[in-house]
Amino acid sequence: MWIASSVYLANAIPRENRGRIVSALGSGISIRITGGGYSSGFLIFIPMAIGSKVGGIIYTTNSAYPWYLQIIALTVAMILSFLFIKDNKKMEK
């Protein structure tokens, strides 16, 4: 699903704006200049930090809850993908 989302993102963004938007979302690769870690863009950093904190709280409540929540979230994401994402007939060359 991750690879497909990168392809969809690349097809949905005009070529002249693609570099700025992809770098803000952090869809690039890490070359370990900063000492490692997950490469993410500016727009993704704050939600990731909040998600880590909330995930820790959920895990301390019950260690099985994150797995249940992941099943629910991925099922909803799959249903929404099937309903709303259509194949782009005019691809950019």
C-alpha positions in Angstrom: 0.0 0.0 0.0 2.9 2.3 0.7 4.4 2.0 -2.8 1.0 2.5 -4.4 0.4 5.6 -2.4 3.7 7.1 -3.6 2.8 6.4 -7.2 -0.6 7.9 -6.8 0.9 11.0 -5.1 3.4 11.4 -8.0 0.7 11.1 -10.6 -1.7 13.5 -8.8 0.9 16.4 -8.4 1.9 18.5 -11.4 5.5 18.1 -12.3 6.5 21.7 -11.5 5.3 21.4 -7.9 6.2 17.8 -7.2 9.6 18.4 -5.6 8.3 20.8 -3.0 5.2 18.8 -2.1 7.1 15.5 -1.8 9.8 17.0 0.3 7.2 18.6 2.7 5.5 15.2 3.1 8.8 13.3 3.4 8.4 10.7 0.7 12.1 10.7 -0.1 14.8 8.3 1.2 17.2 8.7 4.1 20.9 8.8 3.3 21.9 8.9 7.0 23.6 12.3 7.0 21.9 13.2 10.2 22.8 10.0 12.0 19.9 7.8 10.9 16.3 7.7 11.9 13.1 7.8 9.9 13.1 10.4 7.1 10.0 12.5 7.2 9.0 15.9 6.0 8.0 18.9 8.1 4.2 18.3 7.7 4.4 14.7 9.0 6.7 15.3 12.0 4.1 16.7 14.5 1.4 14.0 13.7 4.1 11.4 14.1 5.1 12.8 17.5 1.5 12.9 18.7 0.9 9.4 17.4 3.9 8.0 19.3 2.7 9.6 22.5 -0.9 8.3 22.1 0.4 4.9 21.0 2.4 4.6 24.2 -0.6 5.5 26.3 -2.7 3.0 24.5 -0.1 0.3 24.8 0.3 0.8 28.6 -3.5 0.4 28.9 -3.5 -3.0 27.1 -0.7 -4.3 24.9 -3.2 -5.8 22.4 -5.1 -2.6 21.8 -2.7 -1.1 19.2 -3.1 -4.3 17.1 -6.9 -4.1 17.3 -6.8 -0.4 16.3 -4.5 -1.1 13.4 -6.8 -3.8 12.1 -9.7 -1.3 12.2 -7.8 1.6 10.7 -6.4 -0.5 7.8 -9.8 -2.0 7.1 -11.3 1.5 6.9 -8.4 2.8 4.8 -8.8 -0.2 2.4 -12.6 0.4 2.0 -12.1 4.2 1.5 -9.4 3.4 -1.1 -11.7 1.2 -3.1 -14.5 3.7 -3.0 -12.7 7.0 -3.7 -9.4 6.3 -5.5 -9.9 5.8 -9.3 -7.2 5.0 -11.9 -5.8 8.1 -13.5 -6.4 7.6 -17.3 -4.3 10.5 -18.4 -0.9 9.9 -16.9 1.8 12.5 -17.1 4.6 11.5 -19.4 
